[in-house]
Amino acid sequence: MERAPGRPDNDTGGVRPSGAGQRWRPAWVKVGRDFVTRRYILTGAPGSGKTSILQALQRRGYDVVPEAATTVIIEEQAAGIGRPWEQPEFIDKIVNLQRRRAGDHSGAGIQIFDRSPVCTLALSLHLGYQVSAELSAEIGRITRQRVYQRHVFFVRDLGFIESTPVRRISYEESLKFERGTHRDIPGVGLRAGVRAESQG
């Protein structure tokens, strides 16, 4: 395993997972003749500080894939739909945007995803929807193809939540959603074993 040419070996060039026995891995890795992609999921309760963490990682040069649900909500509200999460097509719009964004970030190296289709599954169940064919197919695809690295980074809740036009959820409901995400991750072959702390 080698570092790609032109990538300095410094503190911004790799990820140091927490936990005994886990090795540091370079941001750009070579296996045999090929440079490969490592896709990591960062998730957690709404309002837990994920965005701040991802912005810091992006400043350090990591390829960060933004959350799809927030974009869908903003676009729908701009179109005059005040509560888009109550629309039956809401979940499938998130799934489709997640798939497009993953395709737009196809280069080799480490990629950090702000949530994933597994989180969308937890959201769908949290909102009381049946799992759509679109979402079911995407969950099947990422499971079969092992799209994401097995270890998922969870950001702990801050003990409170700030409401915004996009985030209209109580602290208690945010914890329920976090538990749902934690519950669904093992079902697709992932491990919720790495937890991150946000400083707010």
C-alpha positions as CSV (number, residue, x, y, z in Angstrom):
1,M,0.0,0.0,0.0
2,E,1.6,3.3,-1.1
3,R,0.7,6.9,-1.0
4,A,-0.2,8.5,-4.3
5,P,2.5,10.7,-5.8
6,G,2.3,14.4,-4.8
7,R,0.4,13.8,-1.6
8,P,2.5,14.9,1.4
9,D,2.7,12.5,4.4
10,N,1.6,14.9,7.1
11,D,-1.2,15.3,9.6
12,T,-3.7,16.3,6.9
13,G,-3.0,13.3,4.7
14,G,-4.7,10.6,6.7
15,V,-7.3,9.5,9.2
16,R,-6.5,8.3,12.7
17,P,-9.5,6.3,13.8
18,S,-10.1,6.1,17.6
19,G,-9.9,2.7,19.2
20,A,-7.2,0.2,20.0
21,G,-5.8,-1.8,17.2
22,Q,-7.0,0.5,14.4
23,R,-4.3,1.6,12.0
24,W,-3.7,5.0,10.5
25,R,-4.6,5.0,6.8
26,P,-3.4,7.4,4.2
27,A,-5.9,9.7,2.4
28,W,-4.8,8.4,-1.0
29,V,-4.0,4.7,-1.1
30,K,-2.7,2.3,-3.8
31,V,-3.6,-1.4,-3.9
32,G,-1.6,-3.3,-6.5
33,R,-1.7,-1.0,-9.6
34,D,-4.8,0.8,-8.7
35,F,-5.6,3.8,-6.5
36,V,-8.8,3.1,-4.5
37,T,-11.6,5.0,-2.9
38,R,-12.5,4.7,0.8
39,R,-15.9,6.1,1.6
40,Y,-16.7,6.8,5.2
41,I,-20.1,7.8,6.7
42,L,-20.3,10.5,9.3
43,T,-23.7,10.6,11.0
44,G,-25.4,11.3,14.3
45,A,-28.4,13.1,15.8
46,P,-29.6,16.3,14.0
47,G,-27.9,19.4,15.3
48,S,-25.0,17.5,16.8
49,G,-22.3,19.5,15.0
50,K,-21.7,17.3,12.0
51,T,-21.5,20.2,9.7
52,S,-18.7,21.9,11.7
53,I,-16.7,18.7,11.7
54,L,-17.1,18.2,8.0
55,Q,-16.1,21.8,7.3
56,A,-13.0,21.3,9.3
57,L,-12.2,18.1,7.4
58,Q,-12.8,19.9,4.1
59,R,-10.4,22.6,5.0
60,R,-7.8,19.9,5.6
61,G,-8.3,18.7,2.0
62,Y,-10.7,15.8,2.4
63,D,-13.4,15.1,-0.2
64,V,-16.6,15.8,1.7
65,V,-20.0,14.8,0.2
66,P,-22.7,17.0,1.7
67,E,-26.0,15.8,3.1
68,A,-28.8,15.4,0.6
69,A,-31.8,15.8,2.9
70,T,-31.0,19.4,3.8
71,T,-30.6,20.3,0.1
72,V,-34.0,18.7,-0.7
73,I,-35.7,20.6,2.1
74,I,-34.2,23.9,1.1
75,E,-35.2,23.4,-2.6
76,E,-38.7,22.3,-1.7
77,Q,-39.2,25.2,0.7
78,A,-38.0,27.6,-2.0
79,A,-40.7,26.2,-4.2
80,G,-43.3,27.0,-1.6
81,I,-43.6,23.6,0.1
82,G,-43.2,24.5,3.8
83,R,-43.0,21.0,5.2
84,P,-41.5,18.8,2.4
85,W,-40.9,15.9,4.7
86,E,-44.7,15.4,4.7
87,Q,-44.7,14.8,1.0
88,P,-44.7,11.1,-0.1
89,E,-41.9,11.6,-2.6
90,F,-39.6,13.2,-0.1
91,I,-37.5,10.1,0.7
92,D,-37.0,9.1,-2.9
93,K,-35.8,12.6,-3.7
94,I,-33.1,12.2,-1.0
95,V,-32.1,8.8,-2.3
96,N,-31.7,10.1,-5.9
97,L,-29.7,13.1,-4.8
98,Q,-27.4,10.9,-2.6
99,R,-26.8,8.6,-5.6
100,R,-26.0,11.5,-7.9
101,R,-23.7,13.1,-5.4
102,A,-21.8,9.9,-4.9
103,G,-21.4,9.6,-8.7
104,D,-20.0,13.2,-8.8
105,H,-17.3,12.2,-6.2
106,S,-15.8,9.3,-8.1
107,G,-12.1,10.0,-7.6
108,A,-9.7,7.8,-5.6
109,G,-8.9,8.6,-2.0
110,I,-10.8,9.2,1.2
111,Q,-14.4,10.5,0.9
112,I,-16.5,11.6,3.9
113,F,-20.2,11.3,3.4
114,D,-22.6,13.5,5.5
115,R,-25.1,10.7,6.1
116,S,-25.9,7.9,3.7
117,P,-28.9,5.8,2.4
118,V,-28.8,3.9,5.7
119,C,-29.6,7.2,7.5
120,T,-32.4,7.8,4.9
121,L,-33.8,4.4,5.8
122,A,-33.8,5.5,9.5
123,L,-35.5,8.8,8.5
124,S,-38.1,7.1,6.4
125,L,-39.1,4.8,9.3
126,H,-38.9,7.7,11.8
127,L,-41.4,9.6,9.7
128,G,-43.7,6.6,9.5
129,Y,-43.3,5.8,5.8
130,Q,-43.1,2.4,4.3
131,V,-39.7,1.7,2.7
132,S,-40.1,2.6,-1.0
133,A,-38.8,0.5,-3.8
134,E,-36.2,3.2,-4.7
135,L,-34.8,3.2,-1.1
136,S,-34.9,-0.6,-0.9
137,A,-33.0,-0.9,-4.1
138,E,-30.4,1.6,-3.0
139,I,-29.9,-0.2,0.3
140,G,-29.5,-3.5,-1.5
141,R,-26.9,-1.9,-3.9
142,I,-24.7,-0.4,-1.2
143,T,-24.8,-3.7,0.7
144,R,-23.9,-5.9,-2.2
145,Q,-21.2,-3.6,-3.5
146,R,-19.9,-2.7,-0.1
147,V,-19.9,0.9,-1.1
148,Y,-18.9,2.3,2.4
149,Q,-16.2,1.4,4.8
150,R,-17.6,-0.7,7.6
151,H,-16.7,1.7,10.5
152,V,-19.2,4.5,10.7
153,F,-18.4,7.7,12.6
154,F,-21.1,8.8,15.0
155,V,-21.2,12.3,16.4
156,R,-22.7,12.5,19.9
157,D,-25.6,14.8,20.6
158,L,-24.8,18.1,22.3
159,G,-27.6,17.7,25.0
160,F,-29.8,20.3,23.1
161,I,-30.8,21.2,19.6
162,E,-31.3,24.5,17.9
163,S,-34.3,24.8,15.6
164,T,-33.9,26.2,12.1
165,P,-36.3,26.5,9.1
166,V,-34.8,23.3,7.8
167,R,-34.4,21.5,11.2
168,R,-37.8,21.5,12.9
169,I,-37.4,18.6,15.3
170,S,-37.3,18.5,19.1
171,Y,-34.3,17.2,21.1
172,E,-36.2,14.1,22.1
173,E,-37.2,13.3,18.5
174,S,-33.6,13.9,17.4
175,L,-32.5,11.2,19.9
176,K,-35.1,8.8,18.6
177,F,-33.8,9.4,15.0
178,E,-30.2,8.8,16.2
179,R,-31.2,5.5,17.8
180,G,-32.9,4.5,14.6
181,T,-29.8,5.1,12.6
182,H,-27.7,3.2,15.1
183,R,-30.2,0.3,14.9
184,D,-30.3,0.1,11.1
185,I,-26.5,0.3,10.4
186,P,-25.6,-3.3,11.3
187,G,-28.3,-4.6,8.9
188,V,-26.2,-3.5,5.9
189,G,-22.9,-4.9,7.1
190,L,-21.6,-1.7,8.8
191,R,-20.4,-1.1,12.3
192,A,-21.3,1.9,14.4
193,G,-18.2,1.5,16.5
194,V,-16.4,4.9,16.1
195,R,-18.0,7.9,17.9
196,A,-16.8,11.4,17.4
197,E,-17.2,14.3,19.8
198,S,-18.3,17.7,18.5
199,Q,-17.2,20.9,20.3
200,G,-20.4,22.6,19.2
